[in-house]
């Protein structure tokens, strides 16, 4: 089990450059991948976007690549036609404004299209250089997610034990709650109809109403959901969304039990389940 939160930084002195790669991630419902590459290596972004998409299921992931002192062949070209056009336009503006000013040659370098810089980038060579660095960094990054995932798992299991313990108490008092319910119904019938009532008729009515108010089915489903949660925690794949779904189901069942509860002794166990479940839901939001 992995956390969505992770971090790693690798810095390398390559023969012709200094490379820094940082990977960090946070919680997110879906995979939100943001790559920050030098503009002259933007052609490699799709390659490494696919690299991360194959290895991360969800989370907000920020990947920052910095390359300093890169030994890159550069061709500098001049566009004399564009330079003449700019010079002519500047003279016309000066004449129209009545300004006697010489044209500053330095300003031409700032004009678009006058000086063209072409970088001769060997993209395949850079991919071969960067891939081992990405792999090394990802291993470190993934370990931080695994370490935090182990801590999350331990905490979730601890809260799951609390739910199991509280559920035992709920199961213990469930038959007594049914007896209390039946007794209350008998007393109400006696109050409304007097002493001369048909006991068999009362039992028939109680049986019909008991189907609605018994918590046996909720207990069975609650146990099944807890077992599913334990099973998911043993899997070595992204389970965050499944944990969230199971928690919703557990919450539904314990709320139903709470609405049917008629015993003070059971109330504390219901509160215990809800508190432990809230802790599990909070932790599951961090799970990939």
C-alpha positions as CSV (number, residue, x, y, z in Angstrom):
1,X,0.0,0.0,0.0
2,X,1.4,3.4,-1.0
3,X,0.7,6.9,0.2
4,X,0.0,9.6,-2.4
5,X,2.5,11.8,-0.6
6,X,6.1,11.4,-1.7
7,X,9.3,13.3,-2.3
8,X,12.8,12.7,-3.9
9,X,15.6,14.9,-5.2
10,X,18.6,13.8,-7.4
11,X,21.4,16.0,-8.4
12,X,24.0,14.8,-10.9
13,X,27.2,16.2,-12.4
14,X,27.2,14.9,-16.0
15,X,30.2,15.3,-18.3
16,X,28.7,18.4,-20.0
17,X,26.0,19.6,-17.6
18,X,24.6,19.7,-14.1
19,X,21.2,18.0,-13.8
20,X,18.7,18.4,-10.9
21,X,15.5,16.3,-10.8
22,X,12.8,16.8,-8.1
23,X,9.6,14.7,-7.7
24,X,7.0,15.5,-5.2
25,X,3.3,14.6,-4.8
26,X,0.3,15.4,-2.8
27,X,-3.3,14.0,-2.3
28,X,-5.7,14.2,-5.2
29,X,-8.7,12.2,-6.3
30,X,-7.2,11.6,-9.7
31,X,-3.8,11.7,-11.3
32,X,-2.7,15.3,-11.9
33,X,0.7,15.3,-13.5
34,X,2.7,18.5,-13.9
35,X,6.1,18.4,-15.7
36,X,8.4,21.4,-15.6
37,X,11.2,20.9,-18.2
38,X,13.6,23.3,-19.9
39,X,11.9,24.6,-23.0
40,X,14.6,23.0,-25.2
41,X,13.8,19.6,-23.8
42,X,10.0,19.9,-24.2
43,X,10.0,17.2,-26.8
44,X,10.8,14.7,-24.1
45,X,7.8,15.7,-21.9
46,X,5.4,13.1,-23.6
47,X,8.0,10.4,-23.0
48,X,8.3,11.0,-19.3
49,X,4.6,11.8,-18.9
50,X,3.9,8.3,-20.1
51,X,6.7,7.0,-17.7
52,X,4.9,8.4,-14.7
53,X,1.4,7.6,-15.8
54,X,2.4,3.9,-16.0
55,X,3.7,4.0,-12.4
56,X,1.3,6.2,-10.5
57,X,-2.4,5.7,-10.2
58,X,-3.5,9.0,-8.6
59,X,-2.2,12.1,-6.8
60,X,-1.0,15.5,-7.7
61,X,2.5,15.0,-9.0
62,X,5.0,17.7,-9.7
63,X,8.2,16.9,-11.6
64,X,10.9,19.6,-12.0
65,X,13.9,19.1,-14.2
66,X,16.7,21.6,-14.3
67,X,19.8,21.5,-16.5
68,X,22.6,23.9,-16.0
69,X,25.8,24.5,-18.0
70,X,24.6,22.3,-20.8
71,X,27.0,22.0,-23.7
72,X,24.7,22.6,-26.6
73,X,25.6,23.5,-30.2
74,X,24.0,26.8,-31.1
75,X,23.6,28.4,-34.6
76,X,23.0,32.2,-34.6
77,X,21.3,33.4,-37.8
78,X,20.5,36.9,-38.8
79,X,17.5,38.1,-40.8
80,X,18.8,41.2,-42.7
81,X,15.5,41.7,-44.4
82,X,13.7,42.0,-41.1
83,X,16.4,44.3,-39.8
84,X,16.0,46.7,-42.7
85,X,12.3,46.7,-42.3
86,X,12.6,47.6,-38.6
87,X,15.2,50.3,-39.4
88,X,13.0,51.9,-42.0
89,X,10.0,51.9,-39.7
90,X,12.1,53.5,-36.9
91,X,13.3,56.2,-39.3
92,X,9.7,57.0,-40.4
93,X,8.6,57.3,-36.8
94,X,11.5,59.6,-36.0
95,X,10.8,61.8,-39.1
96,X,7.1,61.9,-38.3
97,X,7.8,63.0,-34.7
98,X,10.5,65.5,-35.8
99,X,13.2,63.6,-33.8
100,X,16.8,63.7,-35.0
101,X,18.0,60.4,-33.5
102,X,20.4,57.7,-34.6
103,X,19.2,54.1,-34.6
104,X,20.7,52.1,-31.7
105,X,22.0,48.9,-33.2
106,X,21.6,47.1,-29.8
107,X,17.8,47.5,-30.0
108,X,17.8,45.3,-33.1
109,X,18.8,42.3,-31.1
110,X,15.5,42.7,-29.1
111,X,13.3,42.6,-32.2
112,X,11.6,39.4,-33.1
113,X,13.0,37.6,-36.1
114,X,16.2,39.8,-36.5
115,X,18.5,37.4,-34.6
116,X,17.5,33.7,-34.7
117,X,19.0,31.2,-32.3
118,X,18.8,27.6,-33.3
119,X,19.8,25.0,-30.7
120,X,21.0,21.7,-32.1
121,X,19.5,19.3,-29.6
122,X,20.2,15.6,-29.8
123,X,16.9,14.5,-28.2
124,X,17.6,10.7,-28.2
125,X,20.9,11.3,-26.6
126,X,19.3,13.5,-23.9
127,X,16.7,10.8,-23.3
128,X,19.4,8.2,-22.7
129,X,21.1,10.6,-20.3
130,X,18.0,11.4,-18.4
131,X,16.3,8.0,-18.1
132,X,18.7,6.6,-15.5
133,X,18.4,9.7,-13.5
134,X,14.6,9.5,-13.6
135,X,14.7,5.8,-12.6
136,X,17.0,6.5,-9.7
137,X,14.9,9.4,-8.5
138,X,11.6,7.4,-8.9
139,X,12.9,4.5,-6.8
140,X,13.7,7.0,-3.9
141,X,10.4,8.8,-4.4
142,X,8.4,5.5,-4.4
143,X,10.2,4.4,-1.2
144,X,8.9,7.4,0.6
145,X,5.4,6.6,-0.6
146,X,5.8,3.0,0.6
147,X,7.1,4.0,4.0
148,X,4.2,6.4,4.6
149,X,1.8,3.8,3.2
150,X,3.0,1.3,5.8
151,X,2.4,3.9,8.6
152,X,-1.1,4.6,7.1
153,X,-1.9,0.8,7.0
154,X,-0.8,0.4,10.6
155,X,-3.1,3.2,11.7
156,X,-6.0,1.9,9.6
157,X,-5.6,-1.6,11.0
158,X,-5.6,-0.2,14.5
159,X,-8.9,1.6,13.9
160,X,-10.3,-1.5,12.2
161,X,-9.6,-3.5,15.4
162,X,-11.6,-0.9,17.3
163,X,-14.5,-1.5,15.0
164,X,-14.3,-5.2,15.4
165,X,-14.2,-4.9,19.2
166,X,-17.2,-2.5,19.2
167,X,-19.1,-4.8,16.8
168,X,-18.7,-7.7,19.3
169,X,-20.5,-5.5,21.9
170,X,-23.2,-4.6,19.4
171,X,-23.7,-8.3,18.6
172,X,-23.9,-9.1,22.3
173,X,-26.7,-6.7,23.0
174,X,-28.6,-7.2,19.7
175,X,-30.8,-10.1,21.1
176,X,-31.5,-8.1,24.3
177,X,-32.6,-5.1,22.1
178,X,-35.1,-7.4,20.3
179,X,-36.5,-8.5,23.7
180,X,-36.8,-4.9,24.8
181,X,-38.5,-4.0,21.6
182,X,-41.0,-6.9,21.9
183,X,-41.7,-6.0,25.5
184,X,-42.4,-2.4,24.6
185,X,-44.8,-3.5,21.9
186,X,-46.7,-5.8,24.3
187,X,-47.0,-3.0,26.8
188,X,-48.3,-0.6,24.1
189,X,-50.8,-3.1,22.9
190,X,-52.0,-3.6,26.5
191,X,-52.3,0.1,27.1
192,X,-54.3,0.6,23.9
193,X,-56.5,-2.5,23.9
194,X,-56.7,-3.5,27.6
195,X,-56.0,-6.8,29.2
196,X,-58.2,-9.0,27.0
197,X,-55.9,-9.3,24.0
198,X,-54.9,-12.2,21.9
199,X,-51.3,-13.1,22.7
200,X,-50.9,-14.9,19.4
201,X,-52.1,-11.8,17.5
202,X,-49.6,-9.7,19.4
203,X,-46.7,-12.0,18.5
204,X,-47.7,-11.9,14.8
205,X,-47.7,-8.1,14.9
206,X,-44.4,-8.0,16.8
207,X,-42.8,-10.4,14.2
208,X,-43.8,-8.2,11.4
209,X,-42.5,-5.0,13.1
210,X,-39.3,-6.8,14.2
211,X,-38.3,-7.4,10.6
212,X,-38.1,-3.6,10.3
213,X,-36.3,-2.9,13.5
214,X,-33.9,-5.8,14.0
215,X,-30.2,-5.1,13.3
216,X,-29.1,-8.6,12.4
217,X,-28.8,-7.8,8.7
218,X,-26.9,-4.7,9.3
219,X,-24.4,-6.6,11.6
220,X,-23.8,-9.2,8.9
221,X,-23.2,-6.6,6.3
222,X,-21.0,-4.5,8.6
223,X,-18.8,-7.6,9.3
224,X,-18.6,-8.3,5.6
225,X,-17.5,-4.7,4.8
226,X,-14.8,-4.9,7.6
227,X,-13.6,-8.2,6.1
228,X,-13.4,-6.6,2.7
229,X,-11.4,-3.7,4.2
230,X,-8.9,-6.1,5.7
231,X,-8.6,-7.9,2.4
232,X,-8.0,-4.7,0.4
233,X,-5.2,-3.7,2.9
234,X,-3.3,-6.9,1.9
235,X,-3.2,-6.1,-1.8
236,X,-0.2,-4.6,-3.5
237,X,-2.0,-2.3,-5.8
238,X,-3.8,1.1,-5.6
239,X,-6.7,0.7,-3.2
240,X,-7.5,4.3,-2.1
241,X,-10.8,4.6,-4.1
242,X,-11.9,1.1,-2.9
243,X,-11.2,2.0,0.7
244,X,-13.3,5.1,0.4
245,X,-16.2,3.1,-1.1
246,X,-16.0,0.5,1.7
247,X,-16.0,3.2,4.3
248,X,-19.1,4.7,2.8
249,X,-20.8,1.3,3.1
250,X,-19.7,0.9,6.7
251,X,-21.0,4.3,7.6
252,X,-24.4,3.5,6.0
253,X,-24.7,0.3,8.1
254,X,-23.6,1.9,11.5
255,X,-26.0,4.8,10.9
256,X,-28.9,2.4,10.4
257,X,-27.9,0.5,13.6
258,X,-27.8,3.8,15.4
259,X,-31.2,4.8,14.2
260,X,-32.7,1.5,15.5
261,X,-30.8,1.4,18.7
262,X,-32.8,1.3,22.0
263,X,-30.1,0.5,24.5
264,X,-27.7,2.8,26.3
265,X,-25.2,0.0,26.5
266,X,-25.0,-0.2,22.7
267,X,-24.7,3.6,22.2
268,X,-21.1,3.8,23.2
269,X,-20.1,1.0,20.8
270,X,-21.9,2.8,18.0
271,X,-20.0,6.0,18.8
272,X,-16.7,4.0,18.9
273,X,-17.4,2.6,15.4
274,X,-18.1,6.0,14.0
275,X,-15.0,7.5,15.6
276,X,-12.8,4.7,14.3
277,X,-14.4,4.9,10.9
278,X,-13.8,8.6,10.6
279,X,-10.1,8.0,11.3
280,X,-10.0,5.4,8.6
281,X,-11.7,7.7,6.1
282,X,-9.2,10.4,6.9
283,X,-6.2,8.1,6.4
284,X,-7.7,6.5,3.2
285,X,-7.7,10.0,1.6
286,X,-3.9,9.7,1.6
287,X,-3.8,6.2,0.1
288,X,-3.0,5.8,-3.6
